Amino acid sequence: AREVSREGDDDEDRKRLKEKLKLAIEADRRSRVHTIVSRGEVCLEYMFGICRPDQRLGKRGSRLIHPRSRFTSGQLFISGMLLLYTAIIAPVQVFIWEFNEEECNIFPTLYFDIFVDIFFMVEIVLQFFTGSL
């Protein structure tokens, strides 16, 4: 009789463990439904370091551009190249190219210089949205 009760206890333990396992799996499925991310969110995290909070991993979310993200690295590289361009071209514009008395004297690099100026203005605005370490 004692062995029969042990087998009955083992069956009850198995049933309880199966029920606990089912509840745990269901809770995990419910939590994953809320953490499904869109392609845009994956792109934001990959490029800018911007991500939603994830309570399961203990990860804090952010709406700021991460200072070590791919985007910030690319921005700094382009900024450095444009600063180098400006350092080379500005003296040439001031001392070598002649100013005529004409009203519409256009430098050959005018349109690219406008692009450079706009890039630097956008970079100033982006600095307000970039985090710091």
C-alpha positions in Angstrom: 0.0 0.0 0.0 2.9 2.2 0.7 4.3 1.9 -2.8 1.0 2.6 -4.3 0.8 5.9 -2.4 4.3 6.9 -3.5 3.3 6.3 -7.2 0.2 8.4 -6.6 2.3 11.1 -5.0 4.7 11.0 -8.0 1.8 11.3 -10.4 0.4 14.3 -8.5 3.9 16.0 -8.4 4.2 15.5 -12.2 0.8 17.0 -12.8 1.6 20.0 -10.6 5.0 20.5 -12.4 3.3 20.2 -15.8 0.7 22.8 -14.7 3.5 25.1 -13.4 5.4 24.7 -16.7 2.3 25.5 -18.7 1.7 28.6 -16.7 5.3 29.7 -17.1 5.2 29.1 -20.9 1.9 31.1 -21.1 3.3 34.0 -19.1 6.4 34.0 -21.3 4.2 34.1 -24.5 2.2 37.0 -23.0 5.4 39.0 -22.2 6.8 38.4 -25.7 3.6 39.7 -27.4 4.3 43.1 -25.8 8.0 43.1 -26.8 7.5 42.5 -30.5 9.5 45.2 -32.3 8.9 46.6 -35.7 11.5 46.9 -38.4 11.7 50.6 -37.7 12.5 50.1 -34.1 15.3 47.6 -35.0 16.7 50.2 -37.4 16.6 52.9 -34.8 18.4 50.7 -32.3 21.0 49.5 -34.9 21.8 53.0 -36.4 21.1 55.4 -33.6 21.1 53.4 -30.4 17.5 54.5 -29.7 15.5 51.7 -28.1 12.4 50.9 -26.0 12.7 49.6 -22.4 12.8 45.9 -21.9 11.8 44.9 -18.4 12.7 41.2 -18.9 16.4 42.1 -19.6 16.4 45.1 -17.3 17.3 47.4 -20.3 16.4 51.0 -20.1 14.9 52.7 -23.1 16.1 56.0 -24.6 15.0 58.6 -27.1 18.5 60.1 -27.4 21.0 59.3 -30.1 23.7 57.2 -28.5 27.1 59.0 -28.6 28.9 55.8 -29.7 26.3 54.7 -32.3 27.1 54.1 -36.0 25.2 57.3 -36.9 27.3 59.5 -34.6 30.5 57.9 -35.8 29.5 58.6 -39.4 28.5 62.1 -38.6 31.8 62.8 -36.9 33.7 61.4 -39.9 31.8 63.5 -42.4 32.1 66.6 -40.1 35.9 66.1 -40.0 36.1 65.8 -43.8 34.0 68.9 -44.3 36.2 70.8 -41.8 39.3 69.8 -43.6 37.7 70.9 -46.9 36.8 74.3 -45.3 40.3 74.7 -43.9 41.8 74.2 -47.4 39.2 76.1 -49.5 38.6 79.2 -47.2 42.1 80.7 -47.7 41.9 80.0 -51.5 38.6 81.9 -51.6 39.9 84.8 -49.7 43.3 85.4 -51.3 43.3 83.8 -54.8 39.9 84.2 -56.3 39.3 87.6 -57.6 36.2 89.7 -56.7 34.9 91.6 -59.7 32.8 94.6 -59.6 29.9 92.5 -61.0 27.0 91.9 -58.7 26.7 88.2 -59.6 30.2 87.0 -59.0 29.8 83.3 -58.1 32.5 81.1 -56.6 32.9 77.8 -58.4 32.3 76.0 -55.1 29.2 78.0 -54.0 26.7 75.2 -54.1 28.9 72.8 -52.2 29.7 75.5 -49.7 26.0 76.0 -49.1 25.7 72.2 -48.5 28.5 72.4 -46.0 26.9 75.3 -44.1 23.5 73.4 -44.0 25.3 70.2 -42.8 26.9 72.1 -39.9 23.6 73.8 -38.9 21.9 70.4 -38.9 24.8 69.0 -36.8 24.3 71.7 -34.2 20.6 70.8 -33.9 21.5 67.0 -33.7 23.8 67.8 -30.7 20.7 68.6 -28.7 19.4 65.1 -29.3 22.7 63.2 -28.7 23.4 61.8 -25.3 26.6 62.1 -23.4 28.7 59.7 -21.4 
